[in-house]
Amino acid sequence: MKTVQHVNESNFRSEVLNSSQPVLVDCFAQWCGPCRMLSPVLDQLAGEFAGRAKVVKVDVDQSLNLARALHVEAMPTLILFQNGREIDRVVGAPPAAHLRRMLESKVTASAS
């Protein structure tokens, strides 16, 4: 299973904004219970979409400026980027099926 990559202020541009693939960014905190429950789901999605989309995590406590720039006000916040732009956002811990559909629609759209 592919593991989710952690990004921060120093590599966010290269890993997310400059990515040729859609990127799902999980803005989380270590102390956040729903974030911890979502972690295995994100690991699974990273494996399912390997080579077609990326799943990355931003620890908001370690990357405060990035969290502010992304307008993260609650955790978890999941932001989908494509071509360097935010195209979708979910606050809270949605079901795996919702995240899968979100990614699938962008992967399918970018392939056509």
C-alpha positions as CSV (number, residue, x, y, z in Angstrom):
1,M,0.0,0.0,0.0
2,K,1.3,3.4,-0.9
3,T,1.8,5.7,2.0
4,V,0.6,9.3,2.1
5,Q,3.4,11.9,1.7
6,H,3.7,14.7,4.2
7,V,4.2,18.2,2.8
8,N,4.9,21.6,4.4
9,E,5.7,25.2,3.4
10,S,9.0,24.2,1.7
11,N,7.6,21.6,-0.7
12,F,3.9,22.4,-1.1
13,R,4.4,24.3,-4.4
14,S,6.4,21.5,-6.0
15,E,4.4,18.6,-4.6
16,V,0.9,20.1,-4.9
17,L,0.7,23.2,-7.0
18,N,3.1,22.1,-9.7
19,S,1.8,18.5,-9.8
20,S,0.6,17.2,-13.2
21,Q,-1.9,14.9,-11.3
22,P,-4.9,15.9,-9.1
23,V,-3.7,16.2,-5.4
24,L,-5.9,15.6,-2.4
25,V,-4.5,17.5,0.6
26,D,-5.4,16.4,4.1
27,C,-5.0,19.3,6.6
28,F,-4.8,17.5,9.9
29,A,-3.5,17.8,13.5
30,Q,-2.0,15.0,15.6
31,W,-4.5,15.6,18.4
32,C,-7.6,15.5,16.1
33,G,-9.6,12.2,16.6
34,P,-11.4,12.4,13.3
35,C,-8.1,13.0,11.5
36,R,-6.7,9.8,13.0
37,M,-9.8,7.9,12.0
38,L,-9.4,9.2,8.4
39,S,-5.7,8.3,8.1
40,P,-6.2,4.6,7.0
41,V,-8.8,5.7,4.5
42,L,-6.3,8.1,2.9
43,D,-3.6,5.4,2.9
44,Q,-6.0,3.2,1.0
45,L,-6.9,5.9,-1.5
46,A,-3.2,6.7,-2.0
47,G,-2.7,3.1,-3.0
48,E,-5.8,2.9,-5.2
49,F,-5.0,6.1,-7.1
50,A,-1.2,5.7,-7.3
51,G,0.1,7.0,-10.6
52,R,-3.2,8.8,-11.3
53,A,-3.6,11.2,-8.3
54,K,-1.7,12.0,-5.2
55,V,-2.8,12.1,-1.6
56,V,-0.7,14.3,0.8
57,K,-1.0,15.5,4.4
58,V,-0.2,18.9,6.0
59,D,0.2,18.9,9.7
60,V,-1.4,22.3,10.5
61,D,0.5,22.6,13.8
62,Q,3.8,22.2,12.1
63,S,2.8,24.4,9.1
64,L,0.8,27.3,10.5
65,N,1.5,29.7,7.7
66,L,0.5,27.2,5.1
67,A,-2.7,26.3,7.0
68,R,-3.5,30.1,7.2
69,A,-2.8,30.5,3.4
70,L,-5.2,27.5,2.7
71,H,-7.9,29.0,5.0
72,V,-8.0,25.9,7.2
73,E,-10.3,26.7,10.1
74,A,-11.2,23.1,11.3
75,M,-9.7,19.7,11.0
76,P,-9.7,17.6,9.1
77,T,-10.0,19.8,6.0
78,L,-9.5,18.0,2.7
79,I,-8.7,20.1,-0.3
80,L,-8.5,18.8,-3.9
81,F,-6.1,20.7,-6.2
82,Q,-5.8,20.3,-10.0
83,N,-3.5,22.3,-12.2
84,G,-2.4,24.4,-9.2
85,R,-5.9,25.4,-8.2
86,E,-8.3,24.4,-5.5
87,I,-11.3,22.7,-7.1
88,D,-13.0,21.1,-4.2
89,R,-13.0,21.2,-0.4
90,V,-14.5,19.1,2.4
91,V,-14.4,19.9,6.1
92,G,-14.8,17.0,8.5
93,A,-14.3,13.3,7.9
94,P,-16.4,12.2,4.9
95,P,-17.0,8.6,4.1
96,A,-14.3,6.9,2.0
97,A,-16.8,6.5,-0.9
98,H,-17.2,10.3,-1.1
99,L,-13.5,10.9,-1.3
100,R,-13.2,8.1,-3.9
101,R,-15.9,9.7,-6.1
102,M,-14.2,13.1,-5.7
103,L,-10.9,11.7,-6.9
104,E,-12.4,9.5,-9.5
105,S,-14.2,12.3,-11.2
106,K,-11.0,14.4,-11.5
107,V,-8.9,11.5,-12.6
108,T,-11.4,10.6,-15.3
109,A,-11.8,14.2,-16.4
110,S,-8.0,14.8,-16.6
111,A,-7.6,11.6,-18.6
112,S,-10.1,12.6,-21.3
